[in-house]
Amino acid sequence: MRHEDNGGSADGTIGTLGDALRAGEQQFHRAFGRAPLGVVAASLGAGRRWACLAVNDTYCELTGYPRPELAGTDLLGSFFPADQPALEALIAGALSGAAALSGVTDQIEADGRLVRRDGELVWVHLTGSVIRPVAGQPYLALFVEDITAAEQARAELKRLQLELQRSRRLASLGQLVGGISHDFGNTLTVIANYASLVRDEVTVAETTESATKWRHVRLDVEQIEEAAERSKRLIKRLLAFTRREEADPVLLDLGLMISDAAGLLTEVLGEHVPVVTRQADDLWPVRADPGLLKQAIVNIALNARDAMPGGGQVTVDALNIDTDDLPAGWPDVTDLGELLPGRYVGIRITDTGTGMDAATAERAFEPFFTTKSGDRAPGLGLPAVHRFAAQAGGKAWLRSELGRGTTVTVVLPAAPGSGSPQAHAVRPSELSQVLVIDDEAAIREVAHRVLTSAGYQVVTAATGSEALGLLRDGKVVADLVLTDVVMPGMTGPAFAAQARAIFPGLPVLFMSGYEQLEATAEDWPGLEAQVISKPFSRAALLARVTQALTTDTGAGASELPRQRGLSAQAERG
């Protein structure tokens, strides 16, 4: 039986084969176009080298170009310029190896960056082969896989590893610094407070005797106080970059703070470097330690001054930043992208100095790294700025170009709500008795002198056990306890727990030359505890004592412990 003609021989063999070929070709084009990886074929022949011969839909989506615009374009030119030489050398080597043979060479494998139509870079992994057909020109067949997410993850992992290494180095150094700062802080506390007491005595003597007679003594005392203050700043800078400095955040109006700091910056920079301040209207308040913030601004200013030996200008900008509503052309999108979405307040300090190259700028926040010769700087200023911003929940970064100056940006989270900061006045009680506990006699003695000079009644104890005995025996009815944190035998927090079991609501102000890494660390006061760091000045101690006496302890009592004790004695009498 003969079959009808079906476009070929009588039995339809050719027609059936033609249909199969066409169907197979259509299936190939569908699979080629919808492949999960980008696929591209490019000529390697003389005169048309790198010209795109065929691309699939996935490759078009990667590049952002439609297929007609990619036809005949330069494949190598679509990669980032810095990646092109390595790719060209790799493919040329494969082509050379295939010169003597027909067929497929060994596989090519590399990573590179495609430049999309919109200018964005896409990290891709390339695998493919140089193919030299028996007849015709050689060509390159490539599979192109988008690995941008993986590359970003690797970059983030590398950054975190470097941060971990830095943290470990700083932790080791911080242990050493913490021990030194404790002993040094105690010594500075004694020096600074006795100098303050002597200055007061000189002031009294100047009113009753000749001021000229005491002028040299006053100058000597002021030099001692200034040396103690410089030493205190050095300790704070050391502690800051090791993350061991205790922050005391309060609600701050950055506008007022920058206005106040403008005068200080003028003194730091000198008359040859004018300071220009610019602030956005209605700056949001932030919660930060005012002392650490001011020190951060000064540290940046000192670096700016050293970069402008012949003079220049420093500009301080303060602005609100909403990560969900950034203005067009915002220059620091990458850095802000590492922060949680929300509202922030930024401080930008820009100088017109010599600037830095990229390698130097990248290391600017590295502890002890400095480009200054001699003993001009220990390389701690900018690392302290970076640590301060991170501890406050924000970030600091730097932009610089040689010959075009440097901009340091510090971004801090805006405080919840829109209320303005308020100052709360505090006043001491006329009946206040303070129990001072410290294992170092010099600290007990200077605290006794400072507090009694301000009108407080003071009792001292060398250990927590001794202090508990005084309280239990009724020999002392303290309105406030000022105690060291780390002491032999019983620690300050352990004493406070037992003392409050006897006198609920007893106010306790802790003092320490050590700086805790975590507020939840064992034998360290809790998050709500009041702590004053050594070394402290006379004024700082009196202010914190007054604050502790007038702060509601949550006990619901309207009288201080000593006042309650006197009332009870009166009732019994």
C-alpha positions in Angstrom: 0.0 0.0 0.0 1.5 3.4 -1.0 1.2 6.5 1.1 0.1 9.9 -0.1 2.7 12.4 -1.0 3.6 14.5 2.0 5.9 17.1 0.7 8.5 14.6 -0.3 8.7 11.0 -1.6 5.6 8.9 -2.0 6.0 7.3 1.4 6.4 10.8 3.1 9.8 10.1 4.6 11.3 13.4 3.7 8.3 15.4 4.9 8.2 13.7 8.2 12.0 14.3 8.7 11.5 18.0 7.8 8.7 18.4 10.3 10.9 16.8 13.0 13.8 19.1 12.2 11.6 22.1 12.4 10.0 21.0 15.6 13.5 20.3 17.1 14.7 23.7 16.0 11.7 25.4 17.6 12.2 23.4 20.8 15.9 24.4 20.9 15.0 28.1 20.5 12.5 27.8 23.3 15.0 26.1 25.6 17.8 28.5 24.6 15.7 31.6 25.2 14.3 30.4 28.6 17.5 28.9 30.0 18.0 29.9 33.6 21.5 31.1 32.8 22.5 33.8 30.3 23.8 32.3 27.1 25.9 34.2 24.6 27.9 33.3 21.5 30.5 35.7 20.2 32.8 35.6 17.2 36.5 35.1 17.6 37.2 35.4 13.9 39.5 38.0 12.3 37.7 41.2 11.7 34.7 40.4 13.9 36.3 39.4 17.1 34.0 39.7 20.2 30.9 40.5 18.0 27.8 39.0 19.6 26.3 36.3 17.3 23.4 35.1 19.5 22.1 35.8 23.0 19.2 34.4 25.0 16.5 36.2 27.0 18.2 35.7 30.3 21.3 37.4 29.1 19.2 40.3 27.8 17.6 40.7 31.2 21.1 40.7 32.9 22.4 43.5 30.6 19.1 45.5 30.3 19.4 45.6 26.5 16.9 44.1 24.1 18.2 41.4 21.7 18.3 43.6 18.6 20.6 46.1 20.3 23.0 43.4 21.4 23.4 41.8 17.9 26.9 42.5 16.6 28.0 44.5 19.7 31.4 44.0 21.4 31.0 41.4 24.1 34.3 42.2 25.8 33.3 45.9 25.9 30.2 45.1 27.9 32.4 44.2 30.9 33.8 46.6 33.5 37.0 48.1 32.0 39.2 46.8 34.9 38.1 43.3 34.2 38.6 43.3 30.4 42.4 42.6 30.2 42.2 39.4 32.3 39.2 38.1 30.4 40.8 38.9 27.0 44.0 37.1 28.1 42.1 34.0 29.3 40.1 33.7 26.1 43.1 34.4 23.9 45.0 31.6 25.7 42.1 29.2 25.1 41.9 30.2 21.4 45.7 29.6 21.0 45.3 26.2 22.5 42.6 25.4 20.0 44.5 26.7 17.0 45.9 23.3 16.0 42.7 21.3 16.6 39.2 21.4 15.6 36.4 21.0 18.1 36.0 22.2 21.7 38.8 23.4 23.9 39.1 23.0 27.6 36.5 24.9 29.6 36.9 28.6 30.4 35.9 29.8 33.9 36.1 33.3 35.4 34.3 36.0 37.3 33.7 39.5 36.1 31.4 42.5 36.2 28.9 43.3 33.5 28.0 46.9 33.0 24.2 47.1 32.6 22.4 49.6 30.4 21.5 51.7 33.5 25.2 51.8 34.6 24.9 49.3 37.5 27.4 46.6 37.8 26.4 42.9 37.9 28.8 40.3 39.2 28.7 37.2 36.9 30.3 33.8 36.8 31.4 32.8 33.3 31.8 29.3 32.0 32.3 28.3 28.4 34.5 27.2 25.6 36.2 28.3 22.5 34.8 26.3 19.6 36.6 25.9 16.3 34.3 24.3 13.8 35.7 22.2 10.8 34.5 24.9 8.5 34.1 28.5 9.5 35.5 30.9 12.1 36.0 30.1 15.7 33.6 31.4 18.2 33.1 31.7 22.0 30.1 30.0 23.8 29.5 31.3 27.3 27.1 30.6 30.1 26.6 33.7 32.3 25.4 33.3 35.9 24.4 36.2 38.0 26.3 36.0 41.3 25.8 39.5 42.5 24.0 38.4 45.7 26.8 35.8 46.5 29.5 38.4 45.8 27.8 40.9 48.1 27.6 38.2 50.8 31.3 37.4 50.4 32.2 41.0 50.7 30.0 41.4 53.8 31.6 38.2 55.3 35.0 39.6 54.6 34.1 42.9 56.3 32.7 41.0 59.3 35.9 38.9 59.5 38.1 42.0 59.5 35.8 43.6 62.1 36.1 40.5 64.2 39.9 40.5 64.0 39.9 44.1 64.9 37.6 43.5 67.8 39.7 40.7 69.1 42.9 42.9 69.0 41.0 45.7 70.7 39.6 43.3 73.3 43.2 42.2 74.2 44.5 45.7 74.3 41.4 46.8 76.2 42.2 44.4 79.1 45.5 46.0 79.4 44.1 49.5 79.1 41.4 48.8 81.6 43.8 47.8 84.3 46.1 50.8 83.6 43.1 53.2 83.5 41.9 52.0 86.9 45.1 52.7 88.8 45.8 55.9 86.8 42.2 57.1 87.2 42.5 56.7 91.0 45.7 58.8 91.0 44.2 61.5 88.8 41.1 61.7 90.9 43.2 62.4 94.0 45.4 65.0 92.1 42.5 66.8 90.4 40.3 67.0 93.5 43.0 68.2 95.9 44.1 70.8 93.3 40.5 72.0 93.2 40.4 72.3 97.0 43.7 74.2 97.0 42.4 76.6 94.4 39.3 77.3 96.6 41.6 78.1 99.5 43.7 80.4 97.3 40.6 82.2 96.3 39.7 82.8 99.9 43.3 83.9 100.7 43.2 86.4 97.8 40.2 88.1 99.3 41.8 88.6 102.7 45.4 89.1 101.6 47.2 90.5 98.6 46.1 88.9 95.4 49.6 89.4 94.0 51.0 87.3 96.8 49.0 84.3 95.7 49.1 84.8 92.0 51.9 82.4 91.4 50.3 79.8 93.6 47.1 80.1 91.6 49.0 79.7 88.4 50.8 76.6 89.7 47.5 75.0 90.8 45.9 75.8 87.4 48.8 74.0 85.7 48.2 70.9 87.9 44.6 70.9 87.0 45.3 71.3 83.3 47.8 68.4 83.4 45.2 66.3 85.2 42.6 67.2 82.6 44.9 66.3 79.7 45.7 63.0 81.3 42.0 62.4 81.8 41.3 63.0 78.1 44.1 60.6 77.2 42.5 57.8 79.2 39.1 58.5 77.6 40.6 58.3 74.1 42.3 55.0 75.0 39.1 53.6 76.4 37.0 54.9 73.6 38.6 52.9 70.7 38.7 49.7 72.9 34.9 50.0 73.4 35.4 50.1 77.1 34.3 53.7 77.8 31.1 54.0 79.6 28.6 56.2 77.7 26.1 58.3 79.6 23.5 59.1 76.9 21.0 62.0 77.4 18.6 63.7 75.1 20.5 66.3 73.1 19.6 69.2 70.8 22.4 68.9 68.2 21.7 72.4 66.9 22.5 73.9 70.3 25.4 71.6 70.8 27.0 72.5 67.5 26.5 76.2 68.2 28.2 75.8 71.5 31.0 73.8 69.9 31.7 76.4 67.3 33.6 78.5 69.8 35.6 75.5 71.0 36.5 74.6 67.4 37.7 78.1 66.7 40.1 77.8 69.6 41.2 74.3 68.5 41.7 75.3 64.8 43.1 78.8 65.3 42.3 82.1 63.7 43.7 81.0 60.3 41.0 78.4 59.9 37.4 79.9 60.0 34.6 77.7 61.0 31.2 77.8 59.2 28.2 76.0 60.7 25.0 75.2 58.8 22.0 73.6 60.4 18.7 72.3 59.1 15.6 73.7 60.6 14.0 71.7 63.4 16.7 69.2 63.9 15.5 66.0 65.5 16.9 65.3 69.0 19.2 62.4 69.6 20.3 60.3 72.6 24.0 60.4 73.0 26.8 61.1 75.6 27.5 64.9 75.2 31.1 64.5 76.4 31.8 61.8 73.8 30.1 63.7 71.1 32.0 66.8 71.7 35.2 64.8 71.9 34.4 63.2 68.5 33.8 66.7 66.9 37.2 67.9 68.4 39.0 64.8 67.1 37.7 65.4 63.6 38.6 69.1 63.9 42.2 68.2 65.0 42.7 66.0 61.9 41.3 68.8 59.7 43.7 71.3 61.3 46.7 69.1 60.6 45.6 68.7 57.0 45.6 72.6 56.5 49.0 73.8 57.8 48.6 76.9 55.5 45.1 77.7 56.5 41.7 76.8 55.0 38.1 76.4 56.2 36.1 73.9 58.2 32.4 73.5 57.5 30.0 71.8 60.0 26.6 70.7 58.6 23.8 69.2 60.7 20.9 67.7 58.9 18.0 65.3 59.3 18.1 62.0 57.4 15.1 59.8 56.7 16.4 56.6 55.0 12.9 56.1 53.5 12.9 59.6 51.9 16.4 60.5 50.8 16.9 63.5 48.5 17.9 62.9 44.9 21.6 62.5 44.4 22.3 61.7 48.0 26.1 60.8 48.1 26.2 58.3 50.9 23.5 55.8 50.0 25.9 52.8 50.4 26.9 53.7 53.9 23.3 54.5 55.0 22.3 51.1 53.5 24.2 49.4 56.4 21.9 51.1 59.0 18.4 50.0 60.0 15.7 52.0 58.2 14.5 55.0 60.1 15.3 58.6 61.1 18.8 59.8 61.8 20.6 63.1 62.4 23.9 63.6 60.5 26.9 65.8 61.3 29.2 66.4 58.4 32.6 68.1 59.0 34.4 69.1 55.8 37.8 70.6 55.5 39.7 72.2 52.5 42.9 70.4 53.3 45.3 68.1 51.5 43.0 65.1 51.5 44.0 61.5 51.3 44.4 58.8 48.7 42.1 55.8 48.6 44.5 53.5 50.5 45.0 56.0 53.4 41.3 56.8 53.6 40.4 53.1 53.9 42.6 52.8 57.0 41.6 56.1 58.6 39.5 54.5 61.3 42.2 51.9 62.1 43.6 52.3 65.7 47.1 53.7 65.9 47.2 54.3 62.1 48.5 57.7 61.4 50.3 59.6 58.6 51.7 62.2 61.0 55.4 62.1 62.0 56.8 62.0 65.4 54.5 62.3 68.4 52.0 64.7 66.8 49.2 62.1 67.2 48.9 58.5 68.5 46.3 57.6 65.8 43.4 57.3 68.2 41.2 60.3 67.2 39.2 58.9 64.3 38.9 55.4 65.7 37.3 57.0 68.8 34.8 58.8 66.5 34.0 55.5 64.8 33.5 53.7 68.1 31.3 56.5 69.5 29.0 56.4 66.5 28.7 52.6 66.6 28.0 52.6 70.3 25.3 55.2 69.8 23.6 53.0 67.2 24.8 55.0 64.2 27.8 55.0 62.0 30.8 57.2 60.9 32.4 57.2 57.5 35.0 59.3 55.6 35.2 60.6 52.0 38.5 62.1 50.8 40.4 63.0 47.7 44.0 64.2 47.3 44.0 67.9 46.9 40.2 68.2 47.5 39.8 67.9 51.2 38.1 65.4 53.5 34.5 65.0 54.8 33.8 63.0 57.9 30.1 62.1 58.5 28.7 61.0 61.8 25.1 59.7 61.8 23.2 59.1 65.0 19.7 57.7 65.5 17.0 60.3 66.1 15.4 60.0 69.5 11.8 58.6 69.6 9.2 61.4 69.5 9.7 65.0 68.7 10.0 66.6 72.1 12.8 68.9 72.8 15.5 68.2 75.4 14.8 69.6 78.8 17.2 70.4 81.6 16.3 69.3 85.1 17.7 71.3 87.9 18.7 69.3 91.0 19.3 70.6 94.6 21.0 68.8 97.5 19.3 68.1 100.8 20.5 70.0 103.9 20.4 66.8 106.0 22.3 64.6 103.5 24.8 62.1 104.9 27.0 60.2 102.4 28.6 56.8 103.1 31.8 56.5 101.1 33.3 53.0 100.5 36.6 52.4 98.7 39.5 50.1 99.4 42.0 52.9 98.5 42.6 55.3 101.4 43.5 58.2 99.1 40.1 58.0 97.3 38.2 57.9 100.6 40.1 60.9 101.9 39.7 63.1 98.9 36.0 62.2 98.6 35.6 63.1 102.3 37.3 66.5 101.7 35.2 67.3 98.6 31.9 66.3 100.1 32.4 67.9 103.5 33.5 71.1 101.7 30.1 71.2 100.0 28.2 70.7 103.3 27.6 67.0 103.3 28.1 64.8 106.4 30.5 62.0 105.4 31.3 58.6 106.9 33.9 56.4 105.2 34.5 52.6 105.1 37.3 50.6 103.5 35.2 47.5 102.7 31.6 46.6 102.0 31.5 44.4 105.1 32.6 47.3 107.3 30.0 49.5 105.7 27.3 46.9 106.3 28.3 46.7 109.9 27.9 50.5 110.3 24.4 50.4 108.8 23.2 47.4 110.8 24.5 48.9 114.1 22.6 52.1 113.4 25.8 54.1 113.6 25.2 55.4 110.2 21.9 56.3 108.6 23.0 57.2 105.1 21.0 59.2 102.5 23.4 58.0 99.8 26.1 55.5 99.4 29.1 56.3 97.2 30.9 53.0 96.6 33.6 51.6 94.4 32.5 48.8 92.1 35.5 46.4 92.3 36.8 45.8 95.8 38.4 42.9 97.6 35.9 40.6 99.3 32.6 42.2 98.7 32.0 44.1 95.5 30.0 47.3 95.3 26.9 45.7 93.7 26.9 42.9 96.3 27.1 45.5 99.0 24.2 47.5 97.4 22.0 44.4 97.3 22.5 43.6 101.0 22.2 47.3 102.1 18.9 47.7 100.2 17.6 44.6 101.9 18.0 46.6 105.2 17.1 50.0 103.8 14.8 49.6 100.7 15.3 52.4 98.2 18.7 53.4 99.5 20.3 55.5 96.7 23.7 54.2 95.5 26.2 55.9 93.3 28.9 53.6 92.0 32.3 54.8 91.0 35.0 52.8 89.1 38.2 53.2 87.3 37.3 50.0 85.3 35.1 50.2 82.3 32.8 47.3 81.7 32.4 45.7 78.3 28.8 44.7 79.0 26.4 46.3 81.4 25.1 42.8 82.2 28.6 41.5 83.2 28.9 39.7 86.4 29.6 41.8 89.5 28.8 45.0 87.5 25.9 47.4 88.3 22.7 46.8 86.3 21.5 48.9 83.4 19.6 51.3 85.6 22.4 51.9 88.1 24.2 55.3 88.3 27.9 55.0 87.7 30.6 57.8 87.7 33.9 57.0 86.1 37.2 57.7 87.6 39.0 60.0 87.2 36.3 62.5 88.0 36.5 66.2 88.9 35.2 67.8 92.0 32.4 69.5 90.1 31.4 66.2 88.4 31.3 64.3 91.7 29.2 67.0 93.4 26.8 67.1 90.5 26.3 63.3 90.4 25.9 63.1 94.2 23.2 65.8 94.0 21.5 64.0 91.1 21.6 60.7 93.0 20.0 62.2 96.1 17.2 63.8 94.2 16.4 61.0 91.7 13.3 58.9 92.5 14.6 55.5 93.4 11.2 53.9 92.8 10.7 53.0 96.5 7.7 55.3 96.8 9.2 57.2 99.7 9.0 60.9 100.2 11.9 61.2 102.6 15.5 60.2 102.3 16.7 57.3 104.5 18.4 59.6 107.0 15.4 61.8 107.3 13.2 58.7 107.9 15.7 57.7 110.6 15.5 61.1 112.3 11.7 61.0 112.1 11.6 57.6 113.7 14.0 58.7 116.5 11.7 61.7 117.1 8.7 59.5 117.4 10.4 57.2 119.8 11.7 60.2 121.8 
